[in-house]
């Protein structure tokens, strides 16, 4: 294993493309013969993933590990915050929830000292197995009111002895002010860690920014090591909910319309990425009852606060639309929290999600769910309905579901899972729609012919990791980054 100094990518703000760049750098270093691994001390996301040993991490680090061709682990994301209510998040430490906190208590409280030590322990454990570690920061590096409590940006870079590269998003404008201001607000020890600047999401002729590059270098005294084009044709799974803003939101003619109900606390919307790419379908996200009513298939997705989202369905009139769609024999599917909502009742005696102790469900399938303090997190292999194919997925949920009578959807070893009836089914398994047999079962109702798409999602992702690595190799001075991490290792 080549031993090299860690490298870290931080941003002038949120959503500058850090996760995607780290993914591409991880694949590029893998291609160069290194054994990289991703690391983000603290992540905030409702899109999570389950590690092979049944623990929970942010989806971005799972994607980055996949780009490295390694299994993901909680050492890659020791602290995960999952928003679960107004200004409240569930805190997940080393893959297991340790309780809920308000955002104010978390970011201004004293427990971050303990969490920082846990993050450093995870980092050094990871560093024993992989090199280099590619760290990802969060938000802006220059939040003056929060910096002294920071455990994910410059203090983590200092603890890791990492070379730091600042990423700025030129597409949103103000790139000179954001780069210069971010660096100017750093303390001297922080500035010493910054080895280069990368301008991301450039549209148009990059040569036109040559003068701008020179200006930035003169202003900051730090080299601009790359100007990366806006990569519209490269697919990398998104983690942040901001990705939903780019999704389709209305039905269309000429395709099988599939509506994903856009819940306030929607989680794991990556469940629908494969279905979205099927040429026979038009998949859209909506919380508009009229648009949802136009769909041929309605899917209730996962939720981090099932009770609040169930109340939302009724307030918006979406519950009524789903019930009418079920009466008219349209296909209704519920996944995880959506599965719970399809049942007769949801009980929350311990106040896991809210002060509402019990709430009627939509009553489409005869199940009752009781929310529990213990979270189920596991990867699984299963058989869907009576099909012989082995499918894969994972579970992340807090709740036990009981049945008035069984009509199992899946077989997991000798156990049954989920519930099905004509034109409707529900399951706790995320990733169930990544399996071709499940998609074909849904879509066969709309065609007299079986039109196999032969879409290999895994191969598609691998192809795009390579495309991203090639793009970064072309537009970032990767040799300078590698030389720096070798000289200072």
C-alpha positions as CSV (number, residue, x, y, z in Angstrom):
1,X,0.0,0.0,0.0
2,X,1.4,3.4,-1.0
3,X,1.5,5.5,2.1
4,X,0.5,9.1,1.4
5,X,-0.7,12.1,3.3
6,X,-4.5,12.6,3.5
7,X,-6.1,15.2,1.2
8,X,-9.2,17.2,2.1
9,X,-11.8,19.0,0.0
10,X,-13.7,21.9,1.7
11,X,-16.0,24.5,0.3
12,X,-16.8,28.2,0.3
13,X,-20.4,27.1,1.1
14,X,-22.8,24.3,0.8
15,X,-23.7,22.5,-2.4
16,X,-20.5,23.5,-4.2
17,X,-20.0,19.9,-5.4
18,X,-17.6,18.5,-2.7
19,X,-19.2,15.1,-2.6
20,X,-19.0,14.6,-6.3
21,X,-15.4,15.8,-6.5
22,X,-14.4,13.5,-3.7
23,X,-16.1,10.6,-5.5
24,X,-14.1,11.4,-8.7
25,X,-10.8,11.9,-6.9
26,X,-11.3,8.6,-5.1
27,X,-11.8,6.8,-8.4
28,X,-8.9,8.6,-10.0
29,X,-6.5,7.7,-7.2
30,X,-7.7,4.1,-7.4
31,X,-6.9,4.1,-11.1
32,X,-3.4,5.4,-10.3
33,X,-2.7,2.5,-8.0
34,X,-3.5,3.9,-4.6
35,X,-5.9,2.4,-2.1
36,X,-8.0,5.4,-1.2
37,X,-11.0,5.6,1.2
38,X,-13.4,8.4,1.8
39,X,-14.0,10.1,5.2
40,X,-16.5,12.7,6.4
41,X,-16.5,13.3,10.1
42,X,-20.0,14.6,10.3
43,X,-22.7,14.4,7.7
44,X,-26.3,15.6,7.7
45,X,-28.6,13.7,5.3
46,X,-31.9,11.7,5.1
47,X,-30.3,9.6,2.4
48,X,-28.4,6.9,4.3
49,X,-27.1,3.4,3.6
50,X,-26.4,0.3,5.6
51,X,-22.9,-1.1,5.8
52,X,-22.2,-4.9,5.4
53,X,-22.1,-5.2,9.2
54,X,-25.5,-3.6,9.6
55,X,-24.6,-0.1,10.6
56,X,-25.8,3.3,9.1
57,X,-23.8,5.9,7.3
58,X,-24.4,8.8,4.9
59,X,-25.2,7.8,1.4
60,X,-22.4,9.9,-0.1
61,X,-19.7,8.0,1.8
62,X,-21.2,4.7,0.6
63,X,-21.0,6.0,-3.0
64,X,-17.5,7.2,-2.5
65,X,-16.4,3.8,-1.1
66,X,-18.0,2.2,-4.1
67,X,-15.9,4.4,-6.4
68,X,-12.9,3.1,-4.4
69,X,-14.1,-0.5,-5.0
70,X,-14.2,-1.1,-1.3
71,X,-16.9,-1.9,1.2
72,X,-18.2,1.0,3.2
73,X,-17.9,1.3,7.0
74,X,-18.9,3.6,9.7
75,X,-15.3,4.8,10.1
76,X,-15.9,6.6,6.8
77,X,-18.8,8.6,8.4
78,X,-18.7,8.3,12.2
79,X,-21.3,11.0,12.9
80,X,-24.6,11.2,10.9
81,X,-27.3,13.7,11.6
82,X,-30.8,12.8,10.3
83,X,-33.3,15.7,10.4
84,X,-36.4,14.3,12.2
85,X,-38.5,17.3,13.0
86,X,-38.6,21.1,13.2
87,X,-35.0,22.0,14.1
88,X,-34.4,18.5,15.4
89,X,-32.1,15.7,14.3
90,X,-31.4,12.1,15.2
91,X,-27.7,11.7,16.0
92,X,-26.2,8.5,14.7
93,X,-22.7,7.7,16.1
94,X,-20.7,4.8,14.6
95,X,-23.8,3.6,12.8
96,X,-26.2,3.6,15.8
97,X,-28.6,6.3,17.0
98,X,-27.7,7.8,20.3
99,X,-30.8,10.1,20.6
100,X,-32.4,13.3,19.2
101,X,-31.1,16.8,19.7
102,X,-32.2,20.2,18.6
103,X,-30.0,21.8,16.0
104,X,-29.2,24.6,18.5
105,X,-28.2,22.1,21.2
106,X,-26.1,20.1,18.8
107,X,-24.1,22.9,17.3
108,X,-23.9,25.1,20.4
109,X,-23.7,22.5,23.1
110,X,-20.7,20.9,24.7
111,X,-21.0,17.3,23.5
112,X,-19.1,18.0,20.3
113,X,-15.8,17.6,22.2
114,X,-16.7,13.9,22.7
115,X,-17.9,13.5,19.2
116,X,-14.7,15.1,17.8
117,X,-12.6,12.5,19.7
118,X,-14.8,9.8,18.2
119,X,-14.4,11.2,14.7
120,X,-10.6,11.3,15.1
121,X,-10.5,7.7,16.4
122,X,-12.5,6.6,13.3
123,X,-10.2,8.5,11.0
124,X,-7.0,7.0,12.4
125,X,-8.5,3.5,12.3
126,X,-9.4,4.0,8.7
127,X,-5.9,5.3,7.9
128,X,-4.4,2.1,9.1
129,X,-6.1,0.3,6.2
130,X,-6.2,2.8,3.3
131,X,-4.0,5.5,1.8
132,X,-4.6,8.2,1.0
133,X,-7.8,9.1,3.0
134,X,-9.8,11.6,1.0
135,X,-11.7,13.8,3.5
136,X,-14.8,15.9,2.7
137,X,-15.7,19.0,4.6
138,X,-19.2,20.4,5.1
139,X,-20.8,23.8,4.4
140,X,-18.4,26.7,4.5
141,X,-15.0,26.8,6.1
142,X,-15.5,30.3,7.3
143,X,-18.5,30.3,9.6
144,X,-16.9,32.4,12.3
145,X,-19.6,31.8,14.9
146,X,-19.3,28.0,14.6
147,X,-15.7,27.4,13.8
148,X,-14.5,26.8,17.3
149,X,-16.9,23.9,17.6
150,X,-16.2,22.6,14.1
151,X,-15.4,18.9,13.9
152,X,-15.6,18.4,10.1
153,X,-13.6,21.1,8.4
154,X,-10.3,22.8,9.3
155,X,-10.0,21.4,12.8
156,X,-10.4,17.9,11.4
157,X,-7.9,18.7,8.6
158,X,-5.4,19.8,11.3
159,X,-6.0,16.6,13.3
160,X,-5.5,14.5,10.2
161,X,-2.5,16.5,9.0
162,X,-4.2,16.8,5.6
163,X,-3.5,18.9,2.5
164,X,-6.7,21.0,2.0
165,X,-8.2,22.1,-1.3
166,X,-10.9,24.8,-1.4
167,X,-13.8,24.3,-3.8
168,X,-15.9,27.1,-5.1
169,X,-19.0,27.0,-7.3
170,X,-18.7,29.5,-10.1
171,X,-22.2,28.7,-11.4
172,X,-23.9,30.5,-8.5
173,X,-21.8,33.7,-9.1
174,X,-19.6,35.7,-6.8
175,X,-16.7,33.3,-7.1
176,X,-14.0,36.0,-6.4
177,X,-15.7,37.2,-3.3
178,X,-16.5,33.7,-2.0
179,X,-12.9,32.4,-2.5
180,X,-11.1,35.5,-1.3
181,X,-13.4,36.1,1.6
182,X,-13.3,32.4,2.7
183,X,-9.5,32.5,2.8
184,X,-9.2,36.0,4.3
185,X,-11.3,34.9,7.3
186,X,-9.1,31.9,8.1
187,X,-6.6,32.0,10.9
188,X,-2.9,31.7,10.0
189,X,-2.7,28.0,10.9
190,X,-5.7,27.3,8.7
191,X,-4.3,29.2,5.7
192,X,-1.2,27.1,5.9
193,X,-3.2,24.0,5.3
194,X,-4.8,25.3,2.0
195,X,-2.7,24.0,-0.9
196,X,-4.9,24.9,-3.8
197,X,-8.2,26.2,-5.1
198,X,-10.6,24.4,-7.5
199,X,-13.3,26.2,-9.4
200,X,-16.3,23.9,-10.0
201,X,-19.3,23.9,-12.3
202,X,-17.9,26.2,-15.0
203,X,-20.1,26.7,-18.1
204,X,-18.7,27.6,-21.4
205,X,-15.2,28.1,-22.7
206,X,-12.8,27.5,-19.8
207,X,-10.0,29.5,-21.5
208,X,-12.1,32.6,-21.0
209,X,-11.4,32.3,-17.2
210,X,-7.6,32.3,-17.6
211,X,-7.4,36.0,-16.5
212,X,-9.8,35.2,-13.6
213,X,-7.5,32.4,-12.5
214,X,-4.5,34.6,-12.5
215,X,-6.4,37.2,-10.5
216,X,-7.5,34.7,-7.9
217,X,-3.9,33.4,-7.5
218,X,-2.6,37.0,-7.0
219,X,-5.4,37.9,-4.5
220,X,-4.9,34.8,-2.4
221,X,-1.4,33.6,-3.0
222,X,-2.7,30.1,-3.5
223,X,-2.6,28.3,-6.9
224,X,-5.8,27.5,-8.7
225,X,-5.3,23.8,-9.6
226,X,-8.4,23.2,-11.6
227,X,-11.4,24.7,-13.4
228,X,-14.0,21.8,-13.7
229,X,-16.8,22.1,-16.3
230,X,-20.4,21.7,-15.3
231,X,-20.8,17.9,-15.7
232,X,-24.4,17.4,-16.8
233,X,-23.9,14.1,-18.5
234,X,-22.3,12.3,-15.6
235,X,-24.5,10.4,-13.2
236,X,-23.5,10.1,-9.5
237,X,-26.1,9.2,-6.9
238,X,-27.0,12.3,-5.0
239,X,-27.3,12.5,-1.2
240,X,-28.7,15.9,-0.5
241,X,-32.4,16.7,-0.8
242,X,-31.5,19.7,-3.0
243,X,-31.1,17.1,-5.8
244,X,-34.9,16.7,-5.7
245,X,-35.2,20.2,-7.1
246,X,-33.8,19.0,-10.4
247,X,-36.3,16.1,-10.7
248,X,-39.4,16.1,-12.8
249,X,-42.6,17.2,-11.0
250,X,-45.5,16.6,-13.3
251,X,-47.0,13.8,-15.3
252,X,-46.4,13.4,-19.1
253,X,-48.2,11.7,-21.9
254,X,-46.9,8.7,-23.8
255,X,-45.2,6.9,-20.8
256,X,-46.1,5.0,-17.7
257,X,-46.4,7.8,-15.2
258,X,-45.0,7.0,-11.7
259,X,-45.5,9.5,-8.9
260,X,-43.2,9.6,-5.9
261,X,-45.1,11.4,-3.2
262,X,-42.8,14.3,-2.1
263,X,-43.0,14.1,1.7
264,X,-41.5,16.8,3.9
265,X,-39.3,14.2,5.6
266,X,-38.7,12.0,2.5
267,X,-35.7,9.7,2.9
268,X,-33.7,7.4,0.7
269,X,-35.1,8.8,-2.6
270,X,-32.2,7.0,-4.3
271,X,-34.6,4.0,-4.1
272,X,-36.1,5.3,-7.4
273,X,-33.0,6.0,-9.5
274,X,-33.2,2.8,-11.5
275,X,-36.9,3.1,-12.2
276,X,-36.4,6.7,-13.2
277,X,-34.0,5.6,-15.9
278,X,-36.3,3.0,-17.4
279,X,-37.3,4.3,-20.9
280,X,-40.9,3.1,-20.4
281,X,-41.5,5.2,-17.4
282,X,-41.9,8.9,-16.6
283,X,-41.1,9.2,-12.9
284,X,-41.9,12.4,-11.1
285,X,-41.9,13.8,-7.5
286,X,-44.9,15.8,-6.4
287,X,-46.9,16.9,-3.4
288,X,-49.7,18.3,-5.6
289,X,-52.8,16.1,-5.4
290,X,-53.9,16.9,-9.0
291,X,-50.5,15.8,-10.4
292,X,-50.4,12.7,-8.3
293,X,-53.9,11.7,-9.4
294,X,-52.7,11.6,-13.0
295,X,-50.1,8.9,-12.2
296,X,-50.5,5.2,-13.2
297,X,-48.4,4.1,-10.2
298,X,-48.2,6.0,-6.9
299,X,-45.3,5.3,-4.5
300,X,-45.1,6.4,-0.9
301,X,-41.4,6.6,-0.1
302,X,-39.4,6.3,3.1
303,X,-39.8,9.0,5.8
304,X,-37.8,10.1,8.8
305,X,-41.0,11.2,10.5
306,X,-43.8,8.9,9.4
307,X,-46.4,10.4,11.7
308,X,-45.8,14.0,10.6
309,X,-45.7,12.9,6.9
310,X,-49.0,11.0,7.4
311,X,-50.6,14.1,8.8
312,X,-49.2,16.0,5.8
313,X,-50.9,13.6,3.4
314,X,-54.3,14.3,5.0
315,X,-53.7,18.1,5.2
316,X,-52.8,18.3,1.5
317,X,-55.6,16.1,0.3
318,X,-53.0,13.5,-1.0
319,X,-54.5,10.7,1.2
320,X,-57.8,11.1,-0.5
321,X,-56.1,10.9,-3.9
322,X,-54.3,7.7,-2.9
323,X,-57.5,6.0,-1.7
324,X,-59.3,6.9,-4.9
325,X,-56.4,5.6,-6.9
326,X,-56.5,2.3,-5.0
327,X,-60.3,2.0,-5.6
328,X,-59.7,2.5,-9.3
329,X,-57.2,-0.4,-9.3
330,X,-54.1,1.8,-9.8
331,X,-50.8,0.3,-8.4
332,X,-50.0,1.7,-4.9
333,X,-46.6,0.9,-3.4
334,X,-45.2,1.8,0.1
335,X,-41.5,1.6,1.1
336,X,-40.4,1.7,4.7
337,X,-42.3,4.7,6.2
338,X,-44.6,4.7,3.2
339,X,-45.3,1.0,3.9
340,X,-46.3,2.0,7.5
341,X,-48.6,4.7,6.2
342,X,-50.5,2.2,4.1
343,X,-51.6,0.3,7.2
344,X,-54.5,0.6,9.6
345,X,-52.6,2.4,12.4
346,X,-49.3,3.7,13.6
347,X,-48.6,3.8,17.3
348,X,-45.9,5.8,19.0
349,X,-46.2,5.1,22.7
350,X,-42.6,6.2,23.5
351,X,-42.8,9.5,21.6
352,X,-40.1,8.4,19.2
353,X,-41.3,10.8,16.5
354,X,-43.8,13.1,18.1
355,X,-46.3,13.7,20.9
356,X,-49.0,12.0,18.8
357,X,-49.4,8.6,20.5
358,X,-51.5,6.9,17.8
359,X,-52.7,7.8,14.3
360,X,-54.9,6.0,11.8
361,X,-53.1,5.0,8.6
362,X,-54.6,5.0,5.1
363,X,-56.2,1.6,5.8
364,X,-55.3,0.0,2.5
365,X,-53.4,-3.0,3.9
366,X,-54.2,-4.7,7.3
367,X,-51.1,-3.9,9.3
368,X,-50.4,-2.1,12.5
369,X,-47.0,-0.5,13.2
370,X,-45.6,0.4,16.6
371,X,-42.6,2.8,16.5
372,X,-39.7,1.6,18.7
373,X,-36.6,3.1,20.2
374,X,-34.4,0.4,18.6
375,X,-33.5,0.9,14.9
376,X,-33.3,-2.0,12.5
377,X,-30.3,-1.7,10.1
378,X,-29.4,-4.6,7.9
379,X,-28.4,-5.6,4.4
380,X,-30.5,-8.5,3.0
381,X,-30.9,-11.0,0.2
382,X,-34.5,-12.0,-0.6
383,X,-36.9,-13.5,-3.2
384,X,-39.7,-11.2,-4.4
385,X,-43.1,-12.8,-4.6
386,X,-42.8,-16.2,-6.3
387,X,-39.9,-15.3,-8.6
388,X,-36.8,-17.4,-8.3
389,X,-34.2,-14.6,-8.7
390,X,-32.2,-13.6,-5.7
391,X,-32.6,-9.9,-5.0
392,X,-30.7,-7.5,-2.7
393,X,-31.6,-4.5,-0.6
394,X,-31.3,-3.1,2.9
395,X,-33.5,-2.1,5.8
396,X,-33.3,1.1,8.0
397,X,-36.4,1.6,10.2
398,X,-37.6,2.2,13.7
399,X,-40.8,0.2,14.1
400,X,-42.3,-3.3,14.4
401,X,-45.2,-4.2,12.1
402,X,-47.8,-6.8,12.8
403,X,-50.4,-8.3,10.5
404,X,-54.1,-9.2,10.9
405,X,-53.4,-11.9,8.4
406,X,-50.3,-12.6,6.4
407,X,-49.8,-12.1,2.7
408,X,-46.0,-11.9,2.4
409,X,-44.3,-10.0,-0.3
410,X,-40.7,-11.3,0.1
411,X,-38.9,-14.3,1.4
412,X,-35.7,-13.6,3.4
413,X,-34.2,-17.0,4.2
414,X,-36.9,-18.7,6.2
415,X,-38.7,-15.5,7.2
416,X,-41.3,-13.5,5.4
417,X,-41.3,-9.7,4.9
418,X,-43.7,-7.1,3.6
419,X,-47.4,-7.4,2.6
420,X,-49.1,-7.6,-0.7
421,X,-52.6,-7.6,-2.2
422,X,-53.9,-7.0,-5.7
423,X,-52.5,-3.8,-7.1
424,X,-50.8,-2.8,-3.8
425,X,-47.7,-3.9,-1.8
426,X,-45.5,-2.6,1.0
427,X,-42.0,-3.4,2.2
428,X,-39.3,-2.2,4.6
429,X,-36.6,-3.0,2.0
430,X,-34.8,0.0,0.5
431,X,-33.2,-0.7,-2.8
432,X,-36.0,-3.2,-3.8
433,X,-36.5,-1.3,-7.0
434,X,-32.9,-1.8,-8.0
435,X,-33.8,-5.3,-8.9
436,X,-34.9,-5.9,-12.5
437,X,-37.5,-8.6,-11.5
438,X,-39.3,-6.2,-9.3
439,X,-39.5,-3.5,-12.0
440,X,-40.7,-5.9,-14.6
441,X,-43.4,-7.2,-12.3
442,X,-44.7,-3.6,-11.9
443,X,-44.5,-2.6,-15.5
444,X,-45.9,-5.9,-17.0
445,X,-49.3,-4.6,-16.1
446,X,-49.0,-1.9,-18.8
447,X,-47.9,-4.0,-21.8
448,X,-48.9,-7.2,-23.5
449,X,-45.2,-7.8,-24.3
450,X,-42.4,-8.2,-21.8
451,X,-40.0,-5.5,-22.8
452,X,-36.8,-6.2,-20.9
453,X,-34.6,-3.2,-20.6
454,X,-31.4,-5.1,-19.7
455,X,-30.3,-2.1,-17.7
456,X,-27.3,-3.0,-15.6
457,X,-27.3,-0.3,-12.8
458,X,-24.0,-1.5,-11.3
459,X,-22.2,-1.3,-14.6
460,X,-23.8,2.0,-15.3
461,X,-22.5,3.5,-12.1
462,X,-19.0,2.0,-12.7
463,X,-19.0,3.6,-16.1
464,X,-19.9,7.0,-14.7
465,X,-17.3,6.8,-11.9
466,X,-14.7,6.4,-14.7
467,X,-16.2,9.3,-16.7
468,X,-16.0,11.5,-13.7
469,X,-12.4,10.5,-12.9
470,X,-11.4,11.2,-16.6
471,X,-13.1,14.6,-16.4
472,X,-11.2,15.5,-13.3
473,X,-7.9,14.2,-14.6
474,X,-8.3,16.5,-17.6
475,X,-9.3,19.6,-15.7
476,X,-7.5,19.4,-12.4
477,X,-3.7,19.3,-11.9
478,X,-3.8,16.0,-10.1
479,X,-0.1,15.6,-10.5
480,X,0.4,18.6,-8.2
481,X,-2.0,17.1,-5.6
482,X,-0.2,13.8,-5.7
483,X,3.2,15.4,-5.5
484,X,2.1,17.4,-2.5
485,X,0.7,14.4,-0.6
486,X,3.9,12.5,-1.3
487,X,6.4,15.2,-0.4
488,X,4.7,15.9,2.9
489,X,3.8,12.4,3.9
